Amino acid sequence: MVIELVGHVRAVCVGSVGALTLGERSIKTAFVKAPVDVPLRLGELGFPGDEHVYEDHGGLDMAALAYPFEHYSYWRECGLDLPEAGAFGENLTVTGLVETDVHLGDVFEVGTSVVQVTQPRAPCYKIAARYGDKDLSVTVQNEGLIGYLLRVLVEGDVSAGDSMRLVHRDSHGVTVAEAGRVANVDRNDLDAAERVLAVEALGSSTRRKLGARVASRFEVGLDAARLFVPEDGPSS
């Protein structure tokens, strides 16, 4: 199934491991990313020079993170002082491809690469740490302005200005926005969780989380460990 959906890459961003502070906490992270002005090779594990600290970051189902530039105006209206790209730790700052329009499993040609949408981003406390607002990650999650992760089907070169064109869409109809709602916000909507789990292309991280919820049937609350900076000493 193919519909006409074309976005553009506003910037390609990478980052190395550094530190962010929030209150008395020092957080080791590669969240801060900056745009590059040359084409970069997008491989199955991401872009060269883009580092990760944690085991659950990166990997085949999370080779790159895309974030819609359309959201920047909202956050600036909220008072955030944002850079022009990479503001939310994304590798691809994109236009024309917001979460309500992009589906899980969508396949896009971007530059000379081919990528597939695997799962919604689960915001974590690094967003709060970068902008000095302990509640910001919850706001990002609840507003659904989260971005989405990609696996690489065909390696290739990507640069700012490239088009990002949809070339295949499955018929399930599950958008990134819906998957993000189920995974991050309405965490006890098990009927919807089963619909998301039925998507063949779903990334392993989200599949694991939703599968555990559906199997246990236990009610879960806010994922505070992910959203709020731990208070038990320096993070490294």
NUGU-339253 format. One line per field, with one value per atom (N, C-alpha, C): x, y, z; atom name. Coordinates in pm, 1 decimal. Each point is the difference from the previous one (the first is absolute). Example, Ala and Ser with C-alpha at 12.3 -4.5 7.8 and 13.67 -1.06 7.14 Angstrom:
2
u = 1319.0, -89.0, 90.0, -35.0, 82.0, -77.0
v = -569.0, 119.0, 120.0, 105.0, 119.0, 109.0
w = 780.0, 0.0, 0.0, -72.0, 6.0, 73.0
atom = N, CA, C, N, CA, C
! end
This chain:
236
u = 85.6, -85.6, 89.1, -22.4, 79.7, -92.8, 20.8, -68.2, 105.8, -44.2, 95.0, 32.9, 117.1, 45.5, 149.1, 35.7, 139.9, 36.1, 105.2, 55.2, 140.7, 67.8, 137.7, 86.0, 126.7, 97.2, 49.9, -30.1, 47.8, 144.4, 35.3, 137.1, 28.9, 126.8, 51.9, 89.5, -26.6, 67.6, 63.0, 117.0, 67.0, 56.7, 31.5, 55.7, 88.7, 95.0, 89.5, -38.0, 53.6, -32.6, 53.4, -86.5, 36.6, -80.0, -26.7, -74.7, -100.2, -115.6, -101.2, -21.2, -44.2, -28.5, -143.3, -62.1, -132.1, 2.4, -4.0, 17.6, 141.3, 9.2, 131.2, 43.8, -78.3, 31.3, 85.2, 97.1, 77.7, -34.4, -44.3, -53.9, 86.7, 60.1, 81.1, -92.3, 15.4, -93.0, 58.3, -50.7, 31.8, -122.8, -87.0, -125.4, 22.9, 100.5, 22.7, 63.0, -72.1, 45.6, 1.3, 90.5, 15.2, -4.2, -49.7, -7.0, 137.6, 10.4, 121.1, -31.5, 101.1, -22.7, 48.7, 22.7, 40.3, -90.0, -14.8, -77.6, 63.8, -84.8, 49.0, -59.3, 79.4, -45.7, -89.2, -122.6, -90.0, 10.1, 63.0, 15.5, -103.3, 4.1, -102.7, 2.3, 111.9, 8.7, 6.1, -33.2, -8.3, 107.8, 21.4, 95.6, 137.3, 107.6, 133.4, 11.7, 64.5, 17.9, -114.4, -107.5, -113.3, 14.6, 26.6, 32.3, -122.0, 8.8, -104.9, 64.7, -72.1, 48.6, -67.5, -130.1, -78.7, -29.7, -12.5, -21.1, -129.5, -103.1, -128.7, -11.2, 111.8, 4.5, 74.5, -46.0, 64.6, -41.3, 69.5, -35.2, -76.6, -29.3, -59.6, -135.7, -80.3, -134.3, 0.0, 114.9, 10.2, 125.7, 19.7, 120.5, 2.9, -116.8, -7.5, -133.8, -0.4, -121.0, -37.3, -124.9, -51.3, -93.2, 7.8, -86.6, -51.5, -132.1, -57.8, 33.5, 49.5, 32.1, -125.9, -114.5, -126.2, -23.1, 54.7, -21.6, 83.6, 104.6, 88.8, -75.3, -92.4, -72.3, -81.3, -58.2, -76.2, 91.3, 115.4, 88.6, 59.1, 24.5, 48.6, -106.4, -125.2, -109.2, -11.2, 45.6, 2.0, 120.0, 87.4, 113.3, 132.8, 6.4, 127.9, 87.5, 126.9, 98.9, 63.6, -47.4, 41.2, 102.8, 91.6, 84.1, -84.3, 58.0, -74.7, -21.5, 72.2, -14.4, 58.9, -43.5, 52.9, -44.4, -103.5, -39.4, -50.8, -52.4, -56.0, 77.8, 127.8, 86.8, -17.2, -65.0, -26.7, 118.4, 8.1, 98.4, -50.0, -129.6, -61.6, -107.2, 25.3, -104.2, -74.1, -129.3, -74.1, -119.3, -44.4, -122.5, -98.9, -128.5, -104.8, -33.6, 53.6, -19.0, -25.5, -115.4, -33.1, -57.8, -6.2, -37.0, -140.9, -89.5, -136.4, -11.1, 100.0, -0.9, 85.9, 96.1, 93.9, -49.5, 4.5, -45.4, 118.4, -21.0, 98.0, 20.5, 123.6, 30.8, 12.7, -29.9, 17.7, 144.4, 15.8, 132.5, 23.0, 111.6, 32.7, 134.4, 7.4, 128.2, 46.7, 121.5, 55.8, 145.0, 32.9, 129.5, 11.2, 110.3, 14.2, -28.3, -50.4, -32.5, -150.1, -35.1, -140.1, -16.9, -98.8, -20.1, -144.3, -21.4, -134.0, -27.9, -119.4, -41.2, -29.6, 63.9, -14.3, -84.4, 12.9, -70.6, 2.6, -93.9, 4.0, 114.1, 49.8, 101.2, -67.1, 67.8, -44.5, 85.1, -52.6, 82.4, 56.7, 122.3, 60.9, 52.1, 57.2, 35.5, 114.6, 67.6, 104.9, -57.3, -123.3, -64.0, -14.3, -48.7, -14.9, 133.9, 103.4, 132.2, 54.6, -19.8, 55.8, -58.9, -130.8, -65.8, -32.1, 48.8, -13.0, -141.6, -85.4, -140.3, -32.8, -14.1, -13.1, -126.5, -100.7, -125.4, -10.1, 102.8, -10.9, -18.8, 65.4, -12.4, -142.7, -67.7, -140.4, -85.1, 28.6, -76.5, 19.4, 123.5, 27.8, -82.8, 0.8, -73.8, -149.5, -54.6, -144.4, -52.8, 81.7, -40.6, 14.1, 70.9, 18.2, 98.5, 83.0, 99.7, 133.0, 7.3, 102.4, 104.8, -35.1, 90.4, -10.9, 81.3, -11.0, 134.2, 16.2, 126.2, -5.4, 118.9, 12.1, 97.8, -33.2, 99.3, 41.5, 119.4, 55.4, -16.0, -73.3, -18.8, 106.9, 38.9, 107.6, 89.9, 126.9, 93.9, 21.7, 24.4, 22.7, 38.9, 19.5, 42.4, -121.9, 3.4, -109.2, 59.4, -66.2, 47.2, -119.1, 24.5, -103.1, -50.2, -131.3, -61.6, -53.9, 38.3, -51.9, -149.9, -68.1, -140.2, -8.6, -112.9, -28.4, -136.1, 1.0, -120.2, -50.7, -128.1, -62.1, -6.2, 48.9, -3.4, -79.8, -32.9, -85.0, -68.7, -127.1, -75.9, -85.9, 5.2, -88.5, -141.5, -95.9, -141.2, -54.5, 83.1, -50.9, -52.8, 51.0, -52.1, 47.6, 99.5, 48.4, 104.2, -34.6, 92.1, 101.5, 106.7, 96.4, -68.1, -89.4, -70.7, -80.7, -71.0, -78.3, 89.9, 106.9, 93.0, 63.2, 32.8, 55.9, -99.0, -126.6, -104.0, -7.9, -2.1, -15.6, 124.6, 116.5, 123.8, 33.9, -27.3, 51.6, -103.0, -123.6, -99.0, -111.8, -81.0, -110.4, 52.0, 79.7, 79.5, -80.8, -128.3, -85.0, -107.8, 13.0, -90.6, 50.8, -35.0, 57.3, -55.3, -125.4, -54.3, 82.9, 30.4, 81.7, 142.0, 50.7, 134.6, 7.8, -105.2, -0.7, -0.6, -68.3, 1.4, 140.1, 69.0, 136.3, 92.4, -17.1, 83.9, -19.1, -114.8, -26.6, 75.5, 62.0, 76.2, 133.6, 21.6, 119.2, 128.9, 0.3, 122.2, 33.4, -85.3, 20.8, 138.0, 67.7, 133.2, 0.1, 113.0, 9.3, -20.6, 44.8, -12.8, -147.0, -75.9, -142.1, -75.1, 37.3, -65.0, 17.8, 118.9, 26.8, -88.0, -5.7, -76.3, -149.1, -54.6, -143.1, -34.4, 86.7, -24.3, -6.9, 88.0, -1.2, -127.6, -47.4, -124.1, -119.3, -8.5, -112.8, 3.5, 118.8, 11.4, -35.1, 40.0, -21.5, -139.1, -55.5, -129.9, 2.5, 118.6, 9.9, -10.5, -65.6, -11.4, 132.8, 43.4, 126.0, -26.2, 86.8, -13.5, 105.8, 24.2, 98.6, 138.3, 74.8, 135.1, 98.5, -2.8, 79.6, 148.9, 44.8, 143.8, 53.5, -83.3, 41.9, -11.1, -100.1, -35.3, 68.9, 39.8, 55.0, 143.1, 84.4, 140.4, 7.5, 72.4, 15.2, 65.9, -30.8, 50.2, 103.4, 54.6, 88.0, 146.5, 44.3, 141.7, 23.3, 123.7, 31.4, -29.3, -49.4, -25.1, 118.9, 52.1, 117.2, -3.4
v = -119.6, 119.6, 124.4, 89.3, 122.3, 119.8, 101.1, 126.6, 106.2, 117.4, 107.7, 69.9, -25.4, 62.8, 26.2, 127.3, 37.7, 108.2, -24.8, 100.7, 35.1, 76.4, 39.5, -1.3, -25.9, 3.7, 142.8, 59.3, 135.4, -2.4, -104.2, -12.1, -144.4, -37.9, -127.3, 32.3, -64.0, 37.1, -122.0, 19.7, -104.6, 63.8, -86.7, 51.4, -101.6, 49.3, -86.4, 5.9, -92.4, -9.7, 121.9, 56.0, 113.0, -7.2, 114.8, 1.9, 113.7, -26.1, 101.0, 6.7, 114.5, 12.5, 44.9, -53.6, 43.8, -1.4, 119.7, 9.0, -43.5, -95.8, -49.3, -122.2, -41.0, -120.3, 30.6, -87.2, 2.9, -126.4, 16.7, -111.4, -22.9, -117.2, -37.2, -36.7, 67.2, -19.2, 53.9, -51.7, 55.7, 67.9, 50.2, 61.3, 124.9, 78.1, 126.1, -30.5, 32.8, -29.2, 129.8, 4.4, 119.5, -38.3, 89.9, -31.0, -5.3, -83.8, -8.8, 55.5, 51.2, 66.4, -81.3, -130.3, -88.9, -123.0, -70.0, -125.0, -100.7, -73.6, -104.0, -134.1, -103.3, -134.7, -51.3, -37.3, -59.2, -151.8, -62.0, -144.3, -64.6, -130.7, -70.6, 32.5, 54.2, 41.0, 151.5, 73.7, 143.7, 74.5, 125.2, 87.5, -7.1, 10.7, 6.3, 125.7, -15.6, 113.2, 22.4, -80.9, 13.0, -105.4, 44.8, -91.9, -28.8, -108.6, -39.2, -40.5, 24.4, -36.1, -126.6, -12.4, -104.4, -114.7, -120.6, -119.1, 6.7, 66.1, 4.8, 116.9, 63.4, 103.2, -55.8, 33.7, -50.9, -143.8, -64.0, -135.5, 0.0, -119.3, -13.1, 67.1, -4.4, 59.6, 147.7, 51.9, 140.3, 62.5, -22.1, 49.6, 152.2, 61.1, 146.6, 45.3, 120.5, 62.5, 118.8, 4.6, 113.3, 82.5, 132.1, 88.7, 111.3, 22.9, 101.3, 143.0, 77.0, 139.7, 80.4, -45.8, 70.1, 21.5, -88.2, 12.1, 110.6, 43.4, 98.9, 128.3, 42.1, 124.7, -12.4, -117.1, -21.9, 13.9, -65.7, 3.1, 139.3, 72.5, 137.2, 89.2, -24.2, 74.7, -32.8, -119.3, -40.2, 58.4, 69.2, 66.7, -70.6, -110.5, -69.2, 72.1, 12.8, 59.1, -114.4, -21.7, -116.1, 36.0, -91.6, 15.9, -22.1, 18.4, -13.7, -144.7, -93.9, -142.3, -82.0, -126.6, -88.9, 32.8, 82.0, 49.4, -108.4, -106.9, -106.8, -130.8, 14.0, -116.3, -79.0, 60.5, -73.1, 2.8, -104.2, -5.6, 68.5, -9.3, 62.0, 97.2, 128.2, 99.9, 9.8, -35.7, -16.3, 94.1, 28.4, 77.3, -83.5, 20.9, -65.0, -141.2, -46.0, -139.8, -8.9, 52.3, -0.6, -135.3, -24.1, -130.6, -44.7, 94.6, -37.4, -43.3, 30.5, -37.5, -122.0, -28.7, -110.5, -124.1, -115.4, -126.0, -88.7, -85.2, -104.4, -83.5, -32.6, -82.1, 76.3, 130.1, 78.0, -9.1, -16.9, -7.3, 126.1, 66.6, 125.4, -11.9, 60.7, 27.7, 136.1, 4.3, 126.1, 5.1, 98.2, -0.6, -125.6, -71.2, -127.5, -118.9, 25.3, -107.0, -29.6, -113.3, -37.0, -36.0, 62.2, -20.7, -40.4, -59.0, -42.0, 49.7, 51.5, 47.9, -119.9, -5.5, -116.8, 24.5, 117.9, 22.7, 147.8, 39.8, 137.9, 16.1, 119.2, 28.4, 2.1, -55.2, 8.0, 107.4, 120.5, 108.3, -36.6, 44.4, -26.8, 130.6, -12.1, 118.0, 81.0, -49.9, 81.5, 127.8, -7.3, 121.1, 102.7, -44.4, 90.0, 58.2, -84.7, 46.3, 104.4, -18.5, 95.5, 139.2, 6.5, 131.4, 45.9, -75.1, 45.7, 3.7, -89.5, -4.4, -144.4, -31.0, -139.4, -67.4, 77.1, -57.0, -4.5, 46.8, 15.9, -133.6, -104.8, -128.6, -52.3, 24.2, -39.4, 80.6, 128.4, 84.7, -46.0, -29.2, -50.7, -126.3, -90.0, -125.6, 24.0, 81.7, 18.3, 77.6, 89.8, 74.3, -84.2, -110.6, -87.2, 53.5, 95.1, 60.0, -70.3, -125.0, -91.4, -40.6, -1.5, -51.3, -151.0, -57.7, -143.6, -55.4, -129.6, -68.6, -77.6, -20.9, -58.0, -116.5, -102.4, -101.9, 23.3, -41.8, 22.9, -127.3, 10.4, -112.7, -1.9, 119.7, 14.0, 113.3, -29.2, 103.4, 101.0, 124.9, 102.0, 132.0, 100.5, 132.4, 90.4, 76.3, 91.8, 136.5, 104.9, 136.0, 93.1, 115.2, 103.1, 36.6, 15.9, 32.6, -120.3, -120.6, -119.9, -14.1, -55.9, -35.2, -129.1, -19.3, -122.9, -46.1, -94.5, -34.9, -139.1, -7.2, -127.8, -88.9, -124.2, -94.1, -125.7, -21.6, -115.2, 26.8, -40.9, 8.9, -123.4, -64.1, -111.5, 52.0, -90.7, 38.8, 7.2, -19.4, -7.8, 132.1, 112.6, 130.5, 53.2, -62.0, 45.1, 109.8, 121.9, 112.3, 0.4, 74.1, 20.4, 65.9, 94.9, 68.1, -98.1, -91.8, -98.7, -94.7, -46.4, -89.1, 70.1, 129.2, 75.4, 17.4, 24.1, 11.9, -128.2, -112.0, -129.3, -35.9, 19.6, -39.4, 90.9, 131.5, 97.1, 62.8, 16.0, 79.2, -88.4, -57.7, -85.9, -143.3, -21.7, -121.8, -123.9, 19.5, -113.6, -26.1, 59.5, -26.8, -126.4, -114.8, -125.7, -41.4, 37.2, -30.8, 70.8, 127.9, 75.0, -55.0, -42.5, -58.3, -124.3, -80.0, -119.0, 37.3, 110.6, 45.8, 44.7, 68.2, 43.5, -121.4, -95.4, -120.4, -79.8, 14.0, -73.8, 56.9, 117.3, 61.1, -72.3, -63.2, -82.6, 79.0, 125.0, 80.1, 60.7, -18.3, 63.7, -32.7, 101.6, -17.0, -85.6, -62.9, -98.2, 61.3, 123.3, 62.4, 20.7, 60.5, 21.6, -132.5, -92.9, -131.9, -69.0, 9.3, -60.6, 61.9, 132.2, 69.0, -31.0, 13.9, -23.9, -147.0, -87.5, -142.2, -38.5, 57.9, -28.5, 49.8, 116.5, 53.4, -88.2, -37.4, -81.8, -136.2, -56.6, -132.4, 2.5, 106.1, 5.1, 48.5, 89.8, 64.5, 84.5, 27.8, 83.8, 147.1, 79.2, 143.1, 67.6, 87.6, 72.4, 148.8, 72.8, 144.5, 72.3, 125.1, 82.9, -62.7, -0.2, -57.4, 103.7, 17.5, 105.4, -21.1, -124.8, -27.1, 50.2, -2.0, 48.5, 151.4, 56.7, 140.3, 98.6, -45.0, 92.5, -39.9, 99.8, -23.2, -70.5, -112.0, -68.3, 91.6, -23.8, 86.8, -67.7, -112.2, -78.8, 12.6, 122.2, 21.3, 23.8, 31.2, 34.3, -113.4, 34.2, -98.1, -1.8, -119.9, -8.3, -130.1
w = 0.0, 0.0, 0.0, -95.5, -8.1, -13.3, 82.3, -14.9, -26.2, -38.5, -26.3, 131.4, 50.7, 123.8, -14.3, -4.7, -19.2, 101.1, 74.6, 87.9, -43.8, 82.8, -31.9, 126.0, -20.9, 108.6, 14.0, 112.2, 26.1, 47.7, 76.5, 50.9, 36.1, -16.6, 49.0, 119.8, 113.7, 124.2, 67.2, 56.4, 77.6, 125.8, 97.4, 124.4, 67.8, 78.6, 76.8, 147.3, 75.3, 142.1, 75.3, 82.6, 84.2, 127.9, 60.8, 125.7, -0.9, 60.2, 26.3, 150.6, 48.6, 142.7, 20.4, 102.8, 43.4, 151.2, 60.2, 143.8, 36.2, 91.0, 43.1, -78.7, -97.2, -75.7, -122.3, -25.7, -123.5, -77.3, -124.8, -77.5, -122.4, -8.4, -114.7, -115.3, -113.3, -110.3, -130.1, -110.6, -132.2, -58.1, 87.8, -43.1, -85.5, 33.6, -71.5, -135.6, -105.6, -136.1, -81.1, -97.4, -82.0, -147.5, -85.4, -143.2, -64.6, -102.8, -80.9, -138.5, -67.0, -128.8, -119.0, 22.7, -109.6, 3.5, -113.4, 2.9, 95.3, 72.6, 89.4, -41.3, 17.0, -30.7, 112.6, -32.9, 97.9, -11.1, 100.0, 2.4, 89.2, 10.4, 74.9, 148.7, 49.9, 140.0, 15.7, -106.8, 11.6, -76.5, 38.6, -67.2, 67.4, -76.8, 61.3, 86.0, 114.2, 90.2, 95.6, -11.9, 91.7, 108.7, 122.3, 108.7, 87.7, 76.6, 94.6, 131.0, 108.7, 132.0, 51.0, -24.1, 63.5, -95.9, 55.2, -81.0, -79.3, 56.2, -68.4, -96.9, -31.3, -104.2, -120.6, -116.8, -120.3, -27.8, -91.2, -40.3, -130.6, -49.4, -132.4, -10.7, 106.6, -4.2, 36.4, 41.7, 42.1, -58.9, -129.4, -65.1, -4.7, -10.1, -6.8, 55.5, 52.9, 52.5, -87.8, -42.9, -77.8, 88.8, -13.9, 78.1, -91.0, 0.3, -89.0, 43.2, -93.6, 27.2, 28.7, -46.0, 26.8, 149.4, 84.2, 143.9, 63.3, -67.7, 60.1, 37.9, -83.2, 29.7, 128.3, 23.7, 123.2, 120.9, -4.8, 115.0, 21.7, -108.6, 17.5, 62.6, -35.3, 63.0, 148.8, 37.5, 141.0, 74.4, -72.6, 63.2, -12.4, -73.8, -15.7, -101.7, 32.8, -90.6, -78.8, -121.2, -77.6, -106.7, -28.1, -119.1, -124.4, -116.3, -124.3, -41.7, 59.7, -32.7, 113.4, 12.1, 101.7, 140.8, 14.2, 131.8, 92.5, -54.0, 82.4, -17.1, -26.8, -9.6, -127.9, -99.3, -124.1, -94.6, -81.5, -108.1, -125.5, -24.3, -117.0, 45.9, -20.8, 19.6, -133.5, 0.8, -124.3, -5.8, -120.4, -19.7, -80.8, 26.4, -77.8, 41.4, 112.1, 40.0, 149.8, 42.8, 142.7, 41.1, 130.0, 54.8, -38.9, -20.2, -37.4, -145.6, -80.9, -142.3, -30.6, 84.5, -22.7, 73.8, -67.3, 58.6, 37.9, 98.6, 27.5, -125.2, -28.8, -116.2, -129.7, -1.2, -122.4, -47.8, -129.7, -60.8, -82.5, 26.5, -67.6, -70.8, -117.5, -62.4, 50.5, 54.6, 46.6, -44.9, -82.5, -65.2, -84.6, 13.0, -71.5, 92.0, 119.4, 93.7, -3.3, 58.6, 19.6, 147.2, 65.2, 143.1, 27.3, 117.0, 41.0, 141.0, 21.6, 131.6, 89.6, 116.5, 87.4, 124.1, 59.9, 126.6, 36.3, 86.6, 50.1, 98.1, 9.3, 101.1, 138.4, 97.7, 139.1, 67.5, 20.8, 54.0, 136.8, 25.5, 129.9, 60.0, 119.7, 78.2, -59.0, -104.9, -60.9, -62.7, -49.3, -53.4, 111.4, 115.7, 114.4, 41.1, 0.2, 41.6, -95.7, -129.2, -95.4, 19.0, 28.8, 4.8, 142.0, 100.4, 138.1, 51.0, -47.5, 41.2, 33.8, 128.5, 42.6, -52.7, -39.0, -48.2, -152.4, -68.3, -145.5, -71.9, 44.2, -68.5, 6.5, 112.8, 12.1, -96.8, -12.5, -92.3, -143.9, -38.5, -134.1, -25.2, 95.9, -11.6, -12.3, 90.3, 3.6, -119.4, -53.8, -119.8, -126.1, 8.7, -116.7, -101.7, 39.7, -91.1, 23.2, -42.5, 48.9, -103.5, -128.0, -102.1, -11.8, -88.9, -26.0, -45.2, 24.4, -25.7, -130.0, -57.1, -133.1, -0.7, -80.2, -35.0, -144.4, -33.2, -133.2, -82.6, -109.7, -91.7, -107.7, -45.3, -98.9, 47.0, 20.3, 41.4, -113.0, 37.5, -101.6, 62.4, -84.3, 45.1, 18.4, 108.0, 32.8, 29.4, -48.1, 27.2, 13.8, 59.1, 11.1, -139.0, -11.2, -127.7, -74.6, 41.5, -66.1, 22.8, -96.9, 19.4, 80.6, 65.7, 74.1, -48.6, -93.5, -76.1, 37.4, 32.4, 33.0, -123.5, 14.2, -112.5, 32.1, 128.0, 34.7, 132.6, 6.2, 125.7, 14.4, 117.8, 30.1, 26.0, 3.2, 7.9, 142.0, 102.8, 137.5, 52.7, -48.6, 39.3, 133.4, 61.8, 130.7, -19.0, 39.4, -13.1, 114.2, -20.0, 108.2, 118.4, -26.9, 108.7, 83.5, -64.4, 73.0, 78.3, -61.7, 69.5, 119.9, -16.1, 110.9, 113.3, -34.0, 103.0, 81.7, -68.7, 66.3, 81.4, -58.5, 67.8, 117.3, -15.2, 95.9, 91.7, -45.6, 74.2, 54.6, -87.9, 42.6, 12.2, 102.7, 10.4, 39.5, 32.6, 33.8, -104.7, -115.9, -111.7, -70.2, 54.5, -48.0, -135.3, -29.9, -133.1, -107.4, 25.3, -95.8, -2.8, 115.7, 4.2, -88.9, 0.5, -85.4, -147.8, -34.7, -139.4, -41.0, 89.2, -29.9, -11.8, 89.5, -4.2, -128.4, -62.8, -124.2, -119.4, 16.2, -109.0, -12.8, -112.5, -19.1, 15.2, -43.9, -0.1, 135.3, 100.9, 129.7, 55.8, 52.1, 56.0, 125.5, 25.8, 107.8, 138.0, 21.2, 131.3, 36.0, -90.9, 25.8, 2.7, -83.9, 0.9, 135.0, 55.7, 129.6, 108.5, 3.4, 104.0, -10.5, -119.7, -16.4, 19.7, -47.8, 18.2, 146.5, 81.8, 143.1, 65.4, -40.7, 57.7, -34.4, -126.7, -44.2, 68.3, 15.9, 61.0, 148.0, 70.4, 144.6, 37.2, -81.3, 26.2, 127.2, 53.6, 118.3, -40.3, 82.2, -28.4, 27.9, -90.9, 17.4, 2.9, 69.5, 10.5, -80.4, 35.6, -67.4, 11.8, -109.0, 0.1, 53.8, 132.3, 62.4, -18.3, -1.4, -13.5, -133.0, -102.3, -131.9, -10.2, 62.9, -22.8, 93.4, 117.8, 98.6, 37.1, 16.5, 34.4, 134.6, 8.4, 129.7, 102.8, 125.4, 106.5, 89.0, -44.1, 86.3, -36.9, -29.6, -29.6, -147.3, -40.5, -137.3, -96.5, -115.5, -105.1, -93.3, -26.1, -90.0, -76.3
atom = N, CA, C, N, CA, C, N, CA, C, N, CA, C, N, CA, C, N, CA, C, N, CA, C, N, CA, C, N, CA, C, N, CA, C, N, CA, C, N, CA, C, N, CA, C, N, CA, C, N, CA, C, N, CA, C, N, CA, C, N, CA, C, N, CA, C, N, CA, C, N, CA, C, N, CA, C, N, CA, C, N, CA, C, N, CA, C, N, CA, C, N, CA, C, N, CA, C, N, CA, C, N, CA, C, N, CA, C, N, CA, C, N, CA, C, N, CA, C, N, CA, C, N, CA, C, N, CA, C, N, CA, C, N, CA, C, N, CA, C, N, CA, C, N, CA, C, N, CA, C, N, CA, C, N, CA, C, N, CA, C, N, CA, C, N, CA, C, N, CA, C, N, CA, C, N, CA, C, N, CA, C, N, CA, C, N, CA, C, N, CA, C, N, CA, C, N, CA, C, N, CA, C, N, CA, C, N, CA, C, N, CA, C, N, CA, C, N, CA, C, N, CA, C, N, CA, C, N, CA, C, N, CA, C, N, CA, C, N, CA, C, N, CA, C, N, CA, C, N, CA, C, N, CA, C, N, CA, C, N, CA, C, N, CA, C, N, CA, C, N, CA, C, N, CA, C, N, CA, C, N, CA, C, N, CA, C, N, CA, C, N, CA, C, N, CA, C, N, CA, C, N, CA, C, N, CA, C, N, CA, C, N, CA, C, N, CA, C, N, CA, C, N, CA, C, N, CA, C, N, CA, C, N, CA, C, N, CA, C, N, CA, C, N, CA, C, N, CA, C, N, CA, C, N, CA, C, N, CA, C, N, CA, C, N, CA, C, N, CA, C, N, CA, C, N, CA, C, N, CA, C, N, CA, C, N, CA, C, N, CA, C, N, CA, C, N, CA, C, N, CA, C, N, CA, C, N, CA, C, N, CA, C, N, CA, C, N, CA, C, N, CA, C, N, CA, C, N, CA, C, N, CA, C, N, CA, C, N, CA, C, N, CA, C, N, CA, C, N, CA, C, N, CA, C, N, CA, C, N, CA, C, N, CA, C, N, CA, C, N, CA, C, N, CA, C, N, CA, C, N, CA, C, N, CA, C, N, CA, C, N, CA, C, N, CA, C, N, CA, C, N, CA, C, N, CA, C, N, CA, C, N, CA, C, N, CA, C, N, CA, C, N, CA, C, N, CA, C, N, CA, C, N, CA, C, N, CA, C, N, CA, C, N, CA, C, N, CA, C, N, CA, C, N, CA, C, N, CA, C, N, CA, C, N, CA, C, N, CA, C, N, CA, C, N, CA, C, N, CA, C, N, CA, C, N, CA, C, N, CA, C, N, CA, C, N, CA, C, N, CA, C, N, CA, C, N, CA, C, N, CA, C, N, CA, C, N, CA, C, N, CA, C, N, CA, C, N, CA, C, N, CA, C, N, CA, C, N, CA, C, N, CA, C, N, CA, C, N, CA, C, N, CA, C, N, CA, C, N, CA, C, N, CA, C, N, CA, C, N, CA, C, N, CA, C, N, CA, C, N, CA, C, N, CA, C, N, CA, C, N, CA, C, N, CA, C, N, CA, C, N, CA, C, N, CA, C, N, CA, C, N, CA, C, N, CA, C, N, CA, C, N, CA, C, N, CA, C, N, CA, C, N, CA, C, N, CA, C, N, CA, C, N, CA, C, N, CA, C, N, CA, C, N, CA, C, N, CA, C, N, CA, C, N, CA, C, N, CA, C, N, CA, C, N, CA, C, N, CA, C, N, CA, C, N, CA, C, N, CA, C, N, CA, C, N, CA, C, N, CA, C, N, CA, C, N, CA, C, N, CA, C, N, CA, C, N, CA, C, N, CA, C, N, CA, C
! end
